[in-house]
Structure formats: structure tokens, C-alpha cells
Amino acid sequence: MDGIVTDVAVGVKRGSDELLSGSVLNGPSSNMSNVVVTANGNDTKKFKGDDKMESTPSRVLHIRKLPGEVTETEVIALGLPFGKVTNILMLKGKNQAFLELATEEAAATMVNYYTTMTPHLRNQPIYIQYSNHKELKTDSALNQRAQAVLQAVTAVQTSNSSVGTTPGSESVLSAQSPVLRIIIDNMYYPVTLDVLHQIFSKFGTVLKIITFTKNNQFQALLQYGDPVNAQQAKLALDGQNIYNACCTLRIDFSKLVNLNVKYNNDKSRDYTRPDLPSGDGQPALDPAIAAAFAKETSLLAVPGALSPLGIPNAAAAAAAAAAGRVGMHGVPTSSNTVLLVSNLNEEMVSPQSLFTLFGVYGDVQRVKILYNKKDSALIQMADGNQSQLAMSHLNGQKMYGKIIRVTLSKHQTVQLPREGLDDQGLTKDFGNSPLHRFKKPGSKNFQNIFPPSATLHLSNIPQAITEEDLRTLFTNTGGTVKAFKFFQDHKMALLQMSTVEEAIQALIDLHNYNIGDNHHLRVSFSKSTI
């Protein structure tokens, strides 16, 4: 890296009391001269300095009290709004770091700014002061990962990332908004409000989030307490994937400077106003599922699958998934897409009924009812995560009077019958079906995945259809309608059957039912009650 001195004096490692002494950690005069530090826990290197040097402005800053799990990206992001970051050294064992900026003026602006506003990383206050070193001496062999992160961040740094470099400036990013506009491209899996909050909170306090779908794309507006945090998040996260190889973040500054949030629910949240009502409407995602997705977000480390920015590398993660080690979110799982469903009512079940029910949780590719054991079937989903989701929600549910069992099959694919062989319609290929719920990126169906329940969510209802029409239609499936409620626009409704089994039967029979005027009724499970 240009301008970096790479000759390193190797010495004997000092005790921890030296690095953690009061002269180092307290007050503005940090004396780090002649201190030996460890890079990556292996070799040691010594910083040469003048013991008598007074603490004066320097382009090298000493950052302390870092959280133990903090990443290089998060530390670099602290300096990006103030100018180009030219070097970094992480001392993870000491919860400290050194950050070198391109100019002393940029470093002075950063120190002055954070003197008036204590910076936080992962909700923990950290402390920034000048180092006595005028430049950061590093050996790339000892600091390889940090240098790779720095190069990757520098590559995406744009000309407008630099800010005024006049020492003492009080407003670092006065021209920028604290509100970010976020678009999710290639949204193959759900992105919840809680997932966004978890990711963006690493760069500062998130005050408000509003999520919505526009032009068939899932979008969000997210407001920080300070424009600096918004700038840090944009520089670090724009272009990154939330989940491996999909759900790409596209981030810009919004023209808005303040968000007006009316409801605290799964689609909008004002974290400063816990007293807000939840409003009415279909919730975005079951809290249990939201927590699972938040926990498994791929911004968490996947061993052996990390990119320079600490984001799991899609290719490495995919290879690990193919080997059966990790799944989409970097957690152990099976890569098998085929489910074995047993204890079926062989008099009632058909490939179409299984396609419709299992299609609530993923795009069913093929269904095969076993010829010599017609109470069992193989169902091939689009990927292993969909098969896991279907298995977790449908195993133990009652279908056509029998409690079905859903497990992973030893088969990797469902074979189609040989050409010319009549298998009595027991095998069906649904790969090109127009009824797949999750084939379209950004589909609202990703936001409405719930376990089977007695309450159904109905949509695509023509204006001419009345409550009585729908009650009669669902009663004809053999169940009892206990409650009904139209949404305000009359295009959607909630309908509650007596039991979950009745709701499953109604969904199988009436999803995609032509209800009139070429409107095909859409039926999903809801977590709401009426």
C-alpha cells in the first residue's frame, strides 16, 4: 500500500499491564511509544516513538474499549465520513485498534466530532484519541486480513465520501440526510424489519424503519439519529448480500430528513415511541420466523466462507451447503430438497393437493405418490431451505383425517416415469407451473409465511363478491366458517374456520379458485385471529 512503512522491528512481547496502563487508556495523552503488540495472536512488532513526545494531532488514531466481536469493517467505517482511511491495525486481544487517515486535518475533524458525540459500536461506547505515532507501521504478513478489508472498502469509497477537512468543523455531513432508502434486489428469501434493524444497528442507533413494496420491489426507509451513521452504513453495506448470493442491498440517501411512523408492527417501527398502536392489516412475518431469519442472517460469520468485508462469500457458502455443512444462512442443515411424506389418506390425496399445500412454503418441483405404498409420497422442493421450512410447519398436521409425517428423504431428486410408461398419474412435474408462490423476486408472499392455522388470509377478491358468497364457498369445503372480516379495500379478507384441519382442506380446495371475472382467489395461512 502506498506510503506505508513495512519494516517492522521484532521484539519481546511485553506484559498486558503495559498496554492497559493508565497512561495508555486514560486522558488525551496516550503514550504508545516502544509498545510491542501482537498481530493475529502470533508474531510481535514494535512501534518506535519518542518517549518525550507530547500528544499532538496525528493522522494515526488510537481507538479503545472496542467490543470483542467487532470487525475491521466497523472500525474503518468510523473514519470513512472524515476522509480516506489509509491503514488499520486491530488489536483484538486488547479490544483496541489503530486507524490511519490520509491527513492530519481529517483525523482532527474526526477527533473533534467524536469529542462532542461519543461513538458507539454494537451499542457499546468506544473512545478515540490521537496516537503518538505519525504513521502506522504494519507488516502485511502479520496484518493480512485487516489490509484485505481496507482494500475492499477503499475500492467502493466514492469521491463524495470525503467531508470537510477543516479542524473543528461542527457538522460533518450536514448536507446528507440521516434517512437511507434501501432496495432489496434478488429477494429470494424474506427480509424482515427485525433483520434490517439488526444489520444497520451496527453503525449507529436506528430510530425508525418503514418497509413497503413498490414497483414489485421490497424497499425500506431507515432513519438514524445522525447523518454520520447513515454515511457509514451506506459505505459499508451498499452492494452487500443479506443472505448468501441473494437479497442484495442497494442503498441511497433519501430526500426525507424525518420519517413519520404511525404504527409499530412488522412493517413499520418507531423505536423512540413504544406507545404507538399496531394498526390493522396482515402482519409481515410470524415473530418466531422473523427471529430465526434474524439469527441466521449471513452478515454473521460463516467459517471458511468470508469475503474481505466479513460477509460470507457466496461461492464458498454454496460449496459448503452442497457438502451438507451449512445452509442458506450459514447454519448447519441438509442440502436435500426431497421430502418423504407418510401416513397420507390414500383415498383422498393427489399430487395436486400435495402441490397446493406444500406450495405454501416453497416452490414444489415434483410430486410422486409411491406406487406400492400409496399412503406415502416424495415431494421435491426448489431448495433445501424450502424443504426444511415445509417440514417444520407441516409435520404432525392433520390432512384428510390423518396426521401426516414429513421427513427428509434419502433421495436427492424425484425421478419422472420412463417415457411411455403409465404410472396412473401418481407422478407429476410442477416445474413450469404458473402457481409457484415464490418464483418472483420481491413477491409479497415472502412476507406472509405462517404455520397452518384456522384463520386464512384471502386476497384478489372482486368487488362484486360479498361476505355471504365467501362464507358459502368455504362452507362447501366441508367445514364451518366461524368468523369473517373484510379489509378496508374489500380486496382482502380474513376468514376463520373451526379447526386447522378444516382450514388446510379449504386452502387445498380453493387456492387459485376462479371466483368470477377471471379473478383467481389467493389463500394463505394467517397468524391473526378475528
Helices and strands as residue ranges (DSSP letters): H 16-19, H 22-25, E 36-38, E 44-46, E 60-64, H 72-79, G 80-82, E 85-91, G 92-94, E 96-101, H 104-116, E 120-121, E 124-125, E 127-130, H 144-156, G 159-161, E 179-185, H 193-200, G 201-203, E 206-214, E 217-224, H 227-237, E 241-243, E 246-253, E 268-270, H 287-295, H 314-322, E 338-342, H 351-358, E 364-369, E 377-381, H 384-394, E 398-399, E 402-403, E 405-408, E 427-429, G 444-447, E 455-459, H 467-475, E 481-486, E 493-497, H 500-510, E 514-516, E 519-520, E 522-525
